[in-house]
Amino acid sequence: MQGATDTIFAVASGTGRSAVTVLRLSGPRAGAVLDGLCRGRPPTRVASLRTLRDHAGDVLDRALVLWLPGPGSYTGEDSAELHLHGGRAVLDGVTEALVRGGARPAEGGEFSRRAFVNGRMDLLEAEGIADLVAAETAAQRRQALRQLGGSLGALYRGWTERLTRLLAQQEALIDFPDEDLPAATEAAMVAEIAAVAGEIAAHLDDGRRGERLRDGLVIAITGRPNVGKSTLINALVGRDVAIVSPHAGTTRDVLEARVVIGGVPVTLLDTAGLRDTSDPVEAEGVRRARARAAAADVRVILRDGGDAEAFVEGALVVATKADLVVGRQDSDFAISAMTGVGMDAFRARLASEVQRLTADAGPPALTRARHRAGLSEAVAALRRTTEVTMPELRGEAMREALRGIGRVTGRVGTEAVLDAVFSQFCIGK
């Protein structure tokens, strides 16, 4: 990440030909650069039609221009937006003029990083922006907007404020050991520390619903050879993504297909038929199938009346080829992916299951492994406060807990953490 004192610009409306291209500009020279383009900047926060010219006075475009002085801008810096005609030649000409005026192209995430550094948002809200841009479904959009709205940050700030107050009390007990403080004071402090630890632990115990919704669920379709796994995958996706063959062992590696079920992005896994085999390639496929199925969020076991894969607790057992085989037992559903028999009920059950695993209920959910790591560190530190008798050690454990929460919100951290977060952003953000 280059210097924060630079003036930067980037396209904020995507690439390719379009009717309008929006170009963002931010930094200490934004006003001067805009003056050079427009021969005078427009009124503050008023969209104004201006003629843009290069250094030689040649017309580059007639564009809508907004002047957004800091700190009341997205980045907290002096900023501007140029709503250009979407031709490539227009953008190239304006870009050249901006560089000549002293601006440089922004790096990925640099606008949002400046907003974070300037106190316009915390790190959780910044990640909410990235998730909103990447959202594929309405459920993902709602979760990203909730995080962008600051609900997750407010929850963590509440814990930080309580722990900061408790740490101040602990420091008072250390600094004034001879004061005649009520015995109940320390007991009440320890009890509240335990209460905060319990609240954070309960927040962590959410079944990874936020991460599952953000990243998408994985549903593994398993069963013995020729039980109808590939046919079912094709029916769920709505197109031929897997080869269907009467010959056992056709599918040897794990095939993935992306689909939306119940408003949640899902990766369906078509796996090798589960059986004992002397073919080393097929045996490796079976090994991979079992490993991927074990790690999946939902496991669907297919059976067609013959030998069935061993029962797995929590798995959805589905009888296939309902148009050919009768007298089905020990299954949750009987379907025929070829004729559509039972498929509506099966799809509804899958939708119910994925919605249950990603339900947006209660407090806002964690959405990243980074959040989980920082909060887990905080809980471990707070629980150590009940195991120590020296007040100095208890105070240090509380400071460690505050650092763990601070790394999640971005108020405590390293440049490496910030680089990792903002490198995921698109250039215009």
LUMMI-914496 format. One record per residue (C-alpha): residue number from 0; y, x, z. Coordinates in Angstrom, 1 decimal. Example, Ala and Ser with C-alpha at 12.3 -4.5 7.8 and 13.67 -1.06 7.14 Angstrom:
2
SITE/0/-4.5/12.3/7.8
SITE/1/-1.1/13.7/7.1
***
This chain:
429
SITE/0/0.0/0.0/0.0
SITE/1/3.3/1.5/-1.1
SITE/2/6.5/1.5/0.8
SITE/3/7.8/-1.8/2.4
SITE/4/11.3/-0.8/1.4
SITE/5/10.6/-1.2/-2.3
SITE/6/11.6/-4.2/-4.3
SITE/7/8.5/-5.8/-5.8
SITE/8/7.7/-8.4/-8.4
SITE/9/4.6/-10.2/-9.7
SITE/10/3.5/-13.2/-11.7
SITE/11/2.7/-16.1/-9.3
SITE/12/1.4/-18.7/-11.8
SITE/13/-1.7/-17.1/-13.3
SITE/14/-2.1/-15.2/-16.5
SITE/15/-2.4/-16.1/-20.2
SITE/16/-0.3/-18.3/-22.4
SITE/17/1.4/-21.2/-20.7
SITE/18/4.5/-23.4/-20.9
SITE/19/6.0/-21.8/-17.9
SITE/20/5.4/-18.5/-16.1
SITE/21/6.7/-18.1/-12.5
SITE/22/7.7/-14.6/-11.5
SITE/23/8.4/-13.6/-7.9
SITE/24/10.8/-10.9/-6.8
SITE/25/11.2/-9.7/-3.2
SITE/26/12.8/-6.7/-1.4
SITE/27/16.2/-5.2/-0.5
SITE/28/17.3/-4.8/-4.2
SITE/29/16.3/-8.3/-5.2
SITE/30/19.9/-9.5/-5.3
SITE/31/21.1/-6.5/-7.3
SITE/32/18.2/-6.8/-9.8
SITE/33/19.0/-10.5/-10.2
SITE/34/22.7/-9.8/-10.8
SITE/35/21.7/-7.4/-13.5
SITE/36/19.5/-10.0/-15.2
SITE/37/21.7/-13.0/-14.9
SITE/38/25.1/-11.3/-14.8
SITE/39/25.6/-13.0/-11.3
SITE/40/23.1/-14.7/-9.1
SITE/41/22.9/-18.5/-8.8
SITE/42/23.8/-20.5/-5.6
SITE/43/21.4/-20.1/-2.7
SITE/44/18.3/-22.3/-3.0
SITE/45/19.5/-24.2/-6.1
SITE/46/17.4/-24.1/-9.2
SITE/47/19.9/-23.0/-11.9
SITE/48/19.5/-22.5/-15.6
SITE/49/20.5/-18.9/-16.5
SITE/50/20.4/-16.7/-19.5
SITE/51/18.5/-13.5/-18.8
SITE/52/19.6/-10.3/-20.5
SITE/53/18.3/-6.7/-20.6
SITE/54/20.4/-3.6/-20.0
SITE/55/21.7/-3.7/-23.6
SITE/56/22.8/-7.3/-23.3
SITE/57/20.1/-8.7/-25.5
SITE/58/18.9/-12.2/-24.5
SITE/59/15.4/-12.2/-23.0
SITE/60/15.0/-15.9/-22.1
SITE/61/16.8/-19.0/-20.8
SITE/62/15.1/-19.6/-17.5
SITE/63/15.3/-21.5/-14.2
SITE/64/16.3/-19.1/-11.5
SITE/65/16.2/-19.5/-7.7
SITE/66/17.9/-17.1/-5.3
SITE/67/16.3/-17.2/-1.8
SITE/68/18.0/-14.8/0.6
SITE/69/16.1/-13.6/3.7
SITE/70/15.0/-14.3/6.3
SITE/71/14.4/-17.8/5.1
SITE/72/12.0/-16.9/2.3
SITE/73/8.3/-16.5/2.0
SITE/74/8.3/-12.8/2.7
SITE/75/11.3/-12.9/5.1
SITE/76/13.2/-10.6/2.6
SITE/77/15.8/-11.3/-0.1
SITE/78/13.7/-13.0/-2.8
SITE/79/14.0/-14.7/-6.1
SITE/80/11.9/-16.8/-8.5
SITE/81/12.2/-16.7/-12.3
SITE/82/10.7/-19.7/-14.1
SITE/83/10.2/-18.2/-17.6
SITE/84/8.9/-19.6/-20.8
SITE/85/5.3/-18.6/-20.9
SITE/86/5.1/-16.3/-23.9
SITE/87/3.8/-12.8/-23.6
SITE/88/6.8/-11.3/-25.2
SITE/89/9.2/-13.0/-22.7
SITE/90/7.2/-11.7/-19.7
SITE/91/7.0/-8.2/-21.1
SITE/92/10.7/-8.1/-21.8
SITE/93/11.6/-9.4/-18.3
SITE/94/9.1/-7.1/-16.7
SITE/95/10.7/-4.1/-18.4
SITE/96/14.2/-5.2/-17.3
SITE/97/13.0/-5.5/-13.7
SITE/98/11.5/-2.1/-13.7
SITE/99/14.7/-0.6/-15.2
SITE/100/16.6/-2.4/-12.4
SITE/101/14.7/-0.7/-9.7
SITE/102/11.8/-3.0/-8.9
SITE/103/8.1/-2.2/-9.2
SITE/104/4.9/-4.4/-9.8
SITE/105/3.4/-5.6/-6.5
SITE/106/0.0/-4.7/-5.3
SITE/107/-2.6/-7.3/-4.4
SITE/108/-1.6/-9.3/-1.3
SITE/109/1.7/-7.4/-0.9
SITE/110/3.9/-10.5/-0.7
SITE/111/1.8/-12.0/2.1
SITE/112/1.5/-8.7/3.9
SITE/113/5.3/-8.5/4.0
SITE/114/5.5/-12.1/5.3
SITE/115/3.1/-11.0/8.1
SITE/116/5.0/-7.9/8.9
SITE/117/8.3/-9.8/9.0
SITE/118/6.8/-12.4/11.4
SITE/119/6.7/-15.3/8.9
SITE/120/3.0/-15.9/9.6
SITE/121/0.2/-14.4/11.6
SITE/122/-2.9/-12.9/10.1
SITE/123/-4.9/-16.1/10.4
SITE/124/-2.3/-18.1/8.4
SITE/125/-2.3/-15.3/5.8
SITE/126/-6.1/-15.6/5.4
SITE/127/-5.6/-19.4/5.2
SITE/128/-3.5/-18.8/2.1
SITE/129/-6.1/-16.7/0.5
SITE/130/-8.8/-19.3/1.3
SITE/131/-6.6/-22.1/-0.1
SITE/132/-6.1/-20.2/-3.4
SITE/133/-9.9/-19.6/-3.6
SITE/134/-10.9/-23.2/-2.5
SITE/135/-13.4/-24.8/-4.9
SITE/136/-13.9/-28.1/-3.1
SITE/137/-11.8/-30.6/-1.1
SITE/138/-13.6/-29.7/2.1
SITE/139/-12.7/-26.0/1.6
SITE/140/-9.1/-27.0/0.8
SITE/141/-8.9/-29.0/4.1
SITE/142/-10.2/-26.2/6.1
SITE/143/-7.8/-23.7/4.5
SITE/144/-4.8/-26.0/5.1
SITE/145/-5.8/-26.4/8.7
SITE/146/-5.9/-22.7/9.2
SITE/147/-2.7/-22.2/7.2
SITE/148/-1.0/-24.8/9.4
SITE/149/-1.5/-22.6/12.4
SITE/150/-4.0/-24.6/14.4
SITE/151/-6.4/-21.6/14.8
SITE/152/-3.5/-19.2/15.7
SITE/153/-2.2/-21.7/18.2
SITE/154/-5.6/-21.8/19.9
SITE/155/-5.8/-18.0/20.1
SITE/156/-2.2/-17.7/21.3
SITE/157/-3.0/-20.1/24.1
SITE/158/-5.8/-17.8/25.3
SITE/159/-3.5/-14.7/24.9
SITE/160/-0.8/-16.3/27.0
SITE/161/-3.2/-17.3/29.8
SITE/162/-4.8/-13.8/29.8
SITE/163/-1.4/-12.1/29.8
SITE/164/-0.4/-14.1/32.8
SITE/165/-3.7/-13.4/34.6
SITE/166/-3.3/-9.7/33.8
SITE/167/0.2/-9.7/35.3
SITE/168/-1.3/-11.2/38.5
SITE/169/-4.0/-8.6/38.5
SITE/170/-1.5/-5.8/38.1
SITE/171/0.4/-7.2/41.0
SITE/172/-2.7/-7.0/43.2
SITE/173/-3.1/-3.4/42.1
SITE/174/0.6/-2.4/42.6
SITE/175/1.0/-4.2/46.0
SITE/176/-2.3/-3.8/47.8
SITE/177/-0.6/-3.9/51.2
SITE/178/1.1/-7.3/50.6
SITE/179/-0.4/-10.1/52.6
SITE/180/-1.5/-12.2/49.6
SITE/181/-3.6/-15.3/50.2
SITE/182/-7.3/-14.6/49.7
SITE/183/-7.6/-17.6/47.4
SITE/184/-5.2/-16.0/44.9
SITE/185/-7.7/-13.5/43.6
SITE/186/-10.5/-16.0/43.7
SITE/187/-8.4/-18.4/41.6
SITE/188/-7.6/-15.7/39.1
SITE/189/-11.2/-14.7/38.7
SITE/190/-12.2/-18.3/38.2
SITE/191/-9.6/-18.8/35.4
SITE/192/-10.7/-15.6/33.7
SITE/193/-14.2/-17.1/33.7
SITE/194/-12.9/-20.3/32.3
SITE/195/-11.1/-18.6/29.4
SITE/196/-14.3/-16.6/28.7
SITE/197/-16.3/-19.9/28.6
SITE/198/-13.8/-21.5/26.2
SITE/199/-14.0/-18.6/23.8
SITE/200/-17.8/-18.5/24.0
SITE/201/-17.9/-22.3/23.2
SITE/202/-15.6/-21.7/20.3
SITE/203/-18.0/-19.0/19.0
SITE/204/-21.0/-21.3/19.4
SITE/205/-20.1/-23.4/16.4
SITE/206/-23.1/-22.9/14.2
SITE/207/-21.0/-20.8/11.8
SITE/208/-19.7/-24.0/10.3
SITE/209/-16.4/-22.5/9.2
SITE/210/-17.9/-19.5/7.6
SITE/211/-20.6/-21.6/5.9
SITE/212/-17.9/-23.9/4.4
SITE/213/-15.8/-21.0/3.3
SITE/214/-18.6/-18.9/1.8
SITE/215/-20.9/-21.8/0.8
SITE/216/-24.4/-22.7/1.9
SITE/217/-27.7/-21.4/0.7
SITE/218/-30.5/-23.8/0.0
SITE/219/-33.9/-22.2/-0.8
SITE/220/-36.5/-24.2/-2.8
SITE/221/-39.9/-22.9/-1.9
SITE/222/-43.6/-23.9/-2.4
SITE/223/-46.7/-22.8/-4.1
SITE/224/-46.8/-22.1/-7.9
SITE/225/-46.3/-25.0/-10.3
SITE/226/-45.2/-27.4/-7.6
SITE/227/-42.0/-28.2/-9.4
SITE/228/-39.4/-25.8/-8.0
SITE/229/-37.7/-24.9/-11.3
SITE/230/-37.8/-28.5/-12.5
SITE/231/-36.0/-29.6/-9.3
SITE/232/-33.4/-26.8/-9.6
SITE/233/-32.6/-27.9/-13.1
SITE/234/-32.3/-31.6/-12.1
SITE/235/-30.0/-30.7/-9.2
SITE/236/-27.7/-28.5/-11.3
SITE/237/-27.8/-30.8/-14.3
SITE/238/-28.7/-28.2/-16.8
SITE/239/-31.6/-25.8/-17.7
SITE/240/-31.0/-22.8/-15.5
SITE/241/-34.6/-22.0/-14.7
SITE/242/-37.6/-21.6/-17.1
SITE/243/-40.2/-24.4/-16.6
SITE/244/-43.7/-23.4/-17.5
SITE/245/-47.2/-24.7/-16.7
SITE/246/-48.3/-21.1/-16.1
SITE/247/-48.3/-19.9/-12.5
SITE/248/-46.1/-16.9/-11.7
SITE/249/-43.4/-17.7/-14.3
SITE/250/-40.6/-17.3/-11.7
SITE/251/-41.0/-13.8/-10.2
SITE/252/-37.5/-13.0/-8.9
SITE/253/-35.1/-15.2/-7.0
SITE/254/-32.9/-17.2/-9.3
SITE/255/-29.5/-18.5/-8.1
SITE/256/-27.6/-21.5/-9.3
SITE/257/-24.2/-22.6/-7.9
SITE/258/-23.5/-26.3/-7.4
SITE/259/-21.4/-28.6/-5.2
SITE/260/-23.4/-30.9/-2.9
SITE/261/-21.6/-33.3/-0.5
SITE/262/-18.3/-31.6/-1.2
SITE/263/-19.6/-28.2/-0.1
SITE/264/-20.3/-25.3/-2.5
SITE/265/-24.0/-24.5/-2.4
SITE/266/-26.2/-21.7/-3.9
SITE/267/-29.6/-23.0/-4.8
SITE/268/-32.5/-20.5/-4.8
SITE/269/-35.4/-20.9/-7.1
SITE/270/-38.1/-18.7/-5.7
SITE/271/-41.4/-17.3/-6.8
SITE/272/-44.5/-19.4/-6.1
SITE/273/-45.9/-18.6/-2.7
SITE/274/-49.5/-17.4/-3.0
SITE/275/-51.6/-14.3/-2.5
SITE/276/-51.7/-12.2/-5.6
SITE/277/-53.0/-8.8/-6.8
SITE/278/-50.1/-8.5/-9.3
SITE/279/-47.7/-6.1/-7.7
SITE/280/-44.7/-7.5/-9.5
SITE/281/-45.5/-11.1/-8.5
SITE/282/-46.3/-9.9/-5.0
SITE/283/-42.8/-8.4/-4.7
SITE/284/-41.4/-11.7/-5.9
SITE/285/-43.3/-13.6/-3.2
SITE/286/-42.0/-11.1/-0.6
SITE/287/-38.4/-11.6/-1.8
SITE/288/-38.9/-15.4/-1.8
SITE/289/-40.0/-15.5/1.8
SITE/290/-37.2/-13.2/2.9
SITE/291/-34.5/-15.2/1.1
SITE/292/-35.9/-18.5/2.3
SITE/293/-36.0/-17.2/5.9
SITE/294/-32.3/-16.4/5.7
SITE/295/-31.2/-19.6/4.0
SITE/296/-29.2/-22.3/5.7
SITE/297/-31.5/-25.0/4.4
SITE/298/-35.1/-24.6/3.4
SITE/299/-36.8/-27.2/1.2
SITE/300/-40.6/-26.9/0.9
SITE/301/-42.2/-28.6/-2.1
SITE/302/-45.8/-29.9/-2.2
SITE/303/-47.7/-31.8/-4.9
SITE/304/-50.8/-32.9/-3.2
SITE/305/-52.6/-29.5/-3.3
SITE/306/-52.5/-26.8/-0.7
SITE/307/-49.1/-26.8/1.0
SITE/308/-47.0/-23.9/2.3
SITE/309/-47.2/-23.6/6.0
SITE/310/-44.9/-25.9/8.0
SITE/311/-41.6/-24.4/9.0
SITE/312/-39.6/-26.0/11.8
SITE/313/-36.4/-27.5/10.5
SITE/314/-37.5/-27.4/6.9
SITE/315/-37.2/-30.4/4.6
SITE/316/-40.7/-31.2/3.2
SITE/317/-40.6/-32.9/-0.2
SITE/318/-43.6/-34.3/-2.1
SITE/319/-43.1/-33.7/-5.9
SITE/320/-44.5/-35.3/-9.0
SITE/321/-44.3/-38.8/-7.5
SITE/322/-44.9/-40.2/-11.0
SITE/323/-48.3/-38.5/-11.1
SITE/324/-49.6/-38.1/-7.6
SITE/325/-50.1/-41.0/-5.1
SITE/326/-51.0/-41.2/-1.5
SITE/327/-48.4/-38.7/-0.3
SITE/328/-48.4/-37.8/3.4
SITE/329/-46.7/-35.2/5.7
SITE/330/-43.5/-35.2/3.7
SITE/331/-39.9/-36.4/4.1
SITE/332/-39.5/-37.6/0.5
SITE/333/-41.5/-38.3/-2.5
SITE/334/-39.7/-37.5/-5.7
SITE/335/-40.1/-36.9/-9.4
SITE/336/-37.5/-34.5/-10.8
SITE/337/-38.8/-35.3/-14.3
SITE/338/-38.3/-39.1/-14.1
SITE/339/-35.7/-39.3/-11.4
SITE/340/-37.9/-41.2/-8.9
SITE/341/-36.6/-40.7/-5.4
SITE/342/-33.9/-38.2/-6.5
SITE/343/-30.9/-40.3/-5.3
SITE/344/-32.3/-40.5/-1.8
SITE/345/-33.1/-36.8/-1.9
SITE/346/-29.6/-35.8/-3.0
SITE/347/-28.1/-38.0/-0.3
SITE/348/-30.2/-36.3/2.3
SITE/349/-29.1/-32.8/1.1
SITE/350/-25.5/-34.0/1.1
SITE/351/-25.9/-35.2/4.7
SITE/352/-27.5/-31.9/5.8
SITE/353/-24.8/-29.7/4.3
SITE/354/-22.1/-31.9/5.7
SITE/355/-23.7/-31.7/9.1
SITE/356/-23.8/-27.9/8.9
SITE/357/-20.1/-27.6/7.9
SITE/358/-18.7/-30.6/9.8
SITE/359/-14.9/-30.3/10.4
SITE/360/-15.0/-31.6/14.0
SITE/361/-13.4/-30.4/17.2
SITE/362/-11.2/-27.3/17.3
SITE/363/-10.6/-25.4/14.2
SITE/364/-13.5/-23.3/13.1
SITE/365/-13.8/-19.5/12.7
SITE/366/-13.9/-18.7/9.0
SITE/367/-14.7/-15.0/8.9
SITE/368/-17.0/-12.4/10.5
SITE/369/-13.9/-10.5/11.5
SITE/370/-12.8/-13.4/13.7
SITE/371/-16.3/-13.6/15.3
SITE/372/-16.4/-9.9/16.0
SITE/373/-13.0/-9.8/17.8
SITE/374/-13.7/-12.9/19.9
SITE/375/-17.2/-11.7/20.8
SITE/376/-15.6/-8.4/22.0
SITE/377/-13.1/-10.5/24.1
SITE/378/-15.9/-12.5/25.7
SITE/379/-17.9/-9.5/26.6
SITE/380/-14.9/-7.8/28.2
SITE/381/-14.0/-10.9/30.2
SITE/382/-17.6/-11.2/31.5
SITE/383/-17.4/-7.7/32.7
SITE/384/-14.6/-8.7/35.0
SITE/385/-17.1/-10.5/37.2
SITE/386/-19.3/-7.4/37.4
SITE/387/-16.7/-5.0/38.8
SITE/388/-15.1/-4.8/42.2
SITE/389/-12.3/-2.3/41.5
SITE/390/-9.2/-4.2/40.4
SITE/391/-8.2/-1.4/38.1
SITE/392/-11.5/-1.8/36.1
SITE/393/-11.0/-5.6/36.0
SITE/394/-7.5/-5.1/34.6
SITE/395/-8.8/-2.7/31.9
SITE/396/-11.4/-5.2/30.9
SITE/397/-8.7/-7.9/30.5
SITE/398/-6.6/-5.6/28.4
SITE/399/-9.7/-5.0/26.2
SITE/400/-10.1/-8.7/25.8
SITE/401/-6.5/-9.1/24.8
SITE/402/-7.0/-6.4/22.2
SITE/403/-10.0/-8.2/20.8
SITE/404/-8.0/-11.4/20.3
SITE/405/-5.0/-9.5/19.0
SITE/406/-7.1/-7.9/16.3
SITE/407/-8.0/-11.4/15.1
SITE/408/-4.4/-12.7/14.9
SITE/409/-3.1/-9.3/13.6
SITE/410/-0.8/-8.6/16.6
SITE/411/-3.0/-5.7/17.5
SITE/412/-4.7/-3.7/14.8
SITE/413/-4.8/-0.8/12.5
SITE/414/-3.6/-0.2/9.0
SITE/415/-7.2/-0.2/7.8
SITE/416/-7.7/-3.7/9.1
SITE/417/-4.6/-5.0/7.3
SITE/418/-5.6/-3.2/4.1
SITE/419/-9.0/-4.9/4.2
SITE/420/-7.5/-8.3/4.7
SITE/421/-4.7/-8.2/2.2
SITE/422/-6.7/-6.4/-0.5
SITE/423/-8.5/-9.7/-1.1
SITE/424/-5.3/-11.5/-2.3
SITE/425/-4.2/-12.1/-5.8
SITE/426/-1.2/-10.0/-7.0
SITE/427/1.3/-12.9/-6.8
SITE/428/0.5/-13.5/-3.2
***
